[in-house]
Amino acid sequence: MKKKLWIFSLGGNEVSPMDLKDPKTGKPVTPDIPLQWQRTVQTLRSIADVIEKRPNDYYLLTHGNGPQVGNILLRAEYARGILHTLPLDICGADSQGAMGYMLAQLSNELRMRGVNKVVAETVTQVVVNPKDPDFQNPSKFIGSQLSRDEAEDRRRKDGWNVKLYGTDKEGKEIWRRVVPSPDPMDIVEIDVVEAQLKAGVIPISVGGGGIPVVNVEPRLDGGEEVYECNYGITFKRPQRPGEKPAAIRSGVEAVIDKDLATSLLGKMLIERARAKGEELEAHFAIFTHEDGVKLDYKKPTQKDLRKLTLADAKATVEKHPESFPAGSMGPKMRAVIRFLEAGGTAAYITKTELFSKTLEGTAGTTVTR
């Protein structure tokens, strides 16, 4: 019997509302916890609409953490001199726990509709290559929106890498901090996610793209394998000729793109099902703040791309690279392409509230194999 899996990748804006401004000063407002809860419930009700219509399918949630991890870093900065600073891997773990808790309230909404499914957060580590080029040219946007002057001030005073993010509704420039975003290579807790799906649980995984870790290569010392990790921590065992090194990991300063991590998660689940002789019809939806993919975004020549094949998508990205920049729509299209190449059935880029219309072909972008 063919199983149908829906993978929903939520942007950080699905928990933290965007474009809020102080009506008196016109400056951006960072949403507080009540506003984030309200936005989260709004998102979860849209997802519950989908699940209620298809209660026997399998579901998996992932999420971004750009605004949230930026806020965690900002709090740590303000506390300098009183408390220690926080590395990005710890910030990612913090955001996974808090946002996973919030998104797990989907269980409450489903119970109100007579659908009894457990939604569970799994703190997830994702392996990256320490030599990934993004460590030299950071591309991942995190944190709150800044003006050009504010961004330049943070660059000078704090050594931040900052880049132009876009423009607001009034056409004013929006700048944000950027950090390394290496390509995901492996997911440490994949067995846990697979077990949850088989048990009928809705997993929340690779939150914020996952906690970035690298495989630690051992050095040999007096017949022992020595694994040197962060903060002076080492692990040792007797050398075992012919055996592979132990799977020892250590965190790195980065934020992984959540759509690429989600695409990898989908790929691994498809491959695992295939290896067991199971049929898995996998669908991958990327929820963002735009109604699908657009060529010449915010230009007079802007064009919606509603339906594409995998071949169309690859050709479009190659022909129009300027419409798919790093840290924005570029990783989303790469994630979709990788997912479909791995055997996924269809992928969607749309707004959460427009998902039903996207399935009908009247909103968002649908890419099929």
ChimeraX attribute file (.defattr): number of C-alpha atoms within 10 A of each C-alpha:
attribute: neighborCount
match mode: 1-to-1
recipient: residues
	/A:1	6
	/A:2	8
	/A:3	13
	/A:4	17
	/A:5	22
	/A:6	20
	/A:7	24
	/A:8	23
	/A:9	30
	/A:10	26
	/A:11	23
	/A:12	25
	/A:13	22
	/A:14	25
	/A:15	28
	/A:16	22
	/A:17	20
	/A:18	18
	/A:19	13
	/A:20	12
	/A:21	13
	/A:22	10
	/A:23	9
	/A:24	6
	/A:25	8
	/A:26	9
	/A:27	14
	/A:28	16
	/A:29	16
	/A:30	21
	/A:31	20
	/A:32	10
	/A:33	11
	/A:34	10
	/A:35	13
	/A:36	19
	/A:37	19
	/A:38	14
	/A:39	18
	/A:40	23
	/A:41	19
	/A:42	15
	/A:43	21
	/A:44	25
	/A:45	16
	/A:46	16
	/A:47	19
	/A:48	20
	/A:49	16
	/A:50	14
	/A:51	19
	/A:52	13
	/A:53	9
	/A:54	12
	/A:55	15
	/A:56	13
	/A:57	12
	/A:58	19
	/A:59	22
	/A:60	23
	/A:61	24
	/A:62	27
	/A:63	31
	/A:64	28
	/A:65	30
	/A:66	26
	/A:67	23
	/A:68	27
	/A:69	26
	/A:70	22
	/A:71	18
	/A:72	18
	/A:73	18
	/A:74	15
	/A:75	13
	/A:76	18
	/A:77	16
	/A:78	11
	/A:79	12
	/A:80	10
	/A:81	9
	/A:82	9
	/A:83	10
	/A:84	10
	/A:85	15
	/A:86	14
	/A:87	14
	/A:88	21
	/A:89	22
	/A:90	17
	/A:91	22
	/A:92	31
	/A:93	19
	/A:94	17
	/A:95	25
	/A:96	30
	/A:97	14
	/A:98	13
	/A:99	23
	/A:100	23
	/A:101	15
	/A:102	17
	/A:103	24
	/A:104	21
	/A:105	17
	/A:106	22
	/A:107	19
	/A:108	17
	/A:109	18
	/A:110	22
	/A:111	13
	/A:112	9
	/A:113	13
	/A:114	10
	/A:115	16
	/A:116	15
	/A:117	16
	/A:118	18
	/A:119	23
	/A:120	22
	/A:121	23
	/A:122	18
	/A:123	19
	/A:124	23
	/A:125	26
	/A:126	25
	/A:127	24
	/A:128	23
	/A:129	16
	/A:130	16
	/A:131	9
	/A:132	14
	/A:133	13
	/A:134	16
	/A:135	16
	/A:136	10
	/A:137	13
	/A:138	21
	/A:139	23
	/A:140	24
	/A:141	27
	/A:142	22
	/A:143	20
	/A:144	21
	/A:145	26
	/A:146	21
	/A:147	16
	/A:148	16
	/A:149	10
	/A:150	12
	/A:151	20
	/A:152	18
	/A:153	13
	/A:154	15
	/A:155	14
	/A:156	10
	/A:157	8
	/A:158	10
	/A:159	10
	/A:160	16
	/A:161	19
	/A:162	22
	/A:163	19
	/A:164	17
	/A:165	17
	/A:166	14
	/A:167	12
	/A:168	11
	/A:169	7
	/A:170	6
	/A:171	8
	/A:172	11
	/A:173	15
	/A:174	17
	/A:175	23
	/A:176	23
	/A:177	24
	/A:178	23
	/A:179	23
	/A:180	22
	/A:181	26
	/A:182	24
	/A:183	23
	/A:184	24
	/A:185	15
	/A:186	18
	/A:187	24
	/A:188	18
	/A:189	15
	/A:190	18
	/A:191	10
	/A:192	13
	/A:193	25
	/A:194	17
	/A:195	12
	/A:196	19
	/A:197	15
	/A:198	10
	/A:199	10
	/A:200	16
	/A:201	19
	/A:202	23
	/A:203	25
	/A:204	28
	/A:205	30
	/A:206	35
	/A:207	32
	/A:208	31
	/A:209	29
	/A:210	31
	/A:211	31
	/A:212	32
	/A:213	24
	/A:214	20
	/A:215	18
	/A:216	18
	/A:217	16
	/A:218	18
	/A:219	13
	/A:220	14
	/A:221	11
	/A:222	8
	/A:223	11
	/A:224	15
	/A:225	19
	/A:226	19
	/A:227	22
	/A:228	18
	/A:229	17
	/A:230	10
	/A:231	7
	/A:232	6
	/A:233	9
	/A:234	11
	/A:235	13
	/A:236	14
	/A:237	12
	/A:238	12
	/A:239	17
	/A:240	11
	/A:241	7
	/A:242	6
	/A:243	7
	/A:244	7
	/A:245	15
	/A:246	14
	/A:247	11
	/A:248	15
	/A:249	20
	/A:250	19
	/A:251	21
	/A:252	19
	/A:253	18
	/A:254	23
	/A:255	30
	/A:256	29
	/A:257	30
	/A:258	30
	/A:259	29
	/A:260	24
	/A:261	28
	/A:262	32
	/A:263	28
	/A:264	23
	/A:265	26
	/A:266	26
	/A:267	20
	/A:268	18
	/A:269	20
	/A:270	21
	/A:271	16
	/A:272	14
	/A:273	15
	/A:274	13
	/A:275	10
	/A:276	8
	/A:277	9
	/A:278	14
	/A:279	14
	/A:280	20
	/A:281	15
	/A:282	23
	/A:283	20
	/A:284	27
	/A:285	26
	/A:286	29
	/A:287	28
	/A:288	20
	/A:289	16
	/A:290	12
	/A:291	21
	/A:292	23
	/A:293	23
	/A:294	19
	/A:295	18
	/A:296	15
	/A:297	14
	/A:298	11
	/A:299	8
	/A:300	7
	/A:301	9
	/A:302	12
	/A:303	13
	/A:304	15
	/A:305	18
	/A:306	20
	/A:307	19
	/A:308	16
	/A:309	16
	/A:310	20
	/A:311	12
	/A:312	14
	/A:313	20
	/A:314	15
	/A:315	11
	/A:316	17
	/A:317	17
	/A:318	11
	/A:319	10
	/A:320	12
	/A:321	12
	/A:322	14
	/A:323	18
	/A:324	22
	/A:325	14
	/A:326	16
	/A:327	18
	/A:328	16
	/A:329	18
	/A:330	15
	/A:331	19
	/A:332	25
	/A:333	24
	/A:334	17
	/A:335	24
	/A:336	29
	/A:337	23
	/A:338	18
	/A:339	28
	/A:340	23
	/A:341	13
	/A:342	18
	/A:343	17
	/A:344	23
	/A:345	18
	/A:346	21
	/A:347	29
	/A:348	27
	/A:349	28
	/A:350	24
	/A:351	26
	/A:352	27
	/A:353	17
	/A:354	17
	/A:355	25
	/A:356	16
	/A:357	13
	/A:358	23
	/A:359	13
	/A:360	11
	/A:361	13
	/A:362	14
	/A:363	22
	/A:364	29
	/A:365	25
	/A:366	26
	/A:367	23
	/A:368	19
	/A:369	18
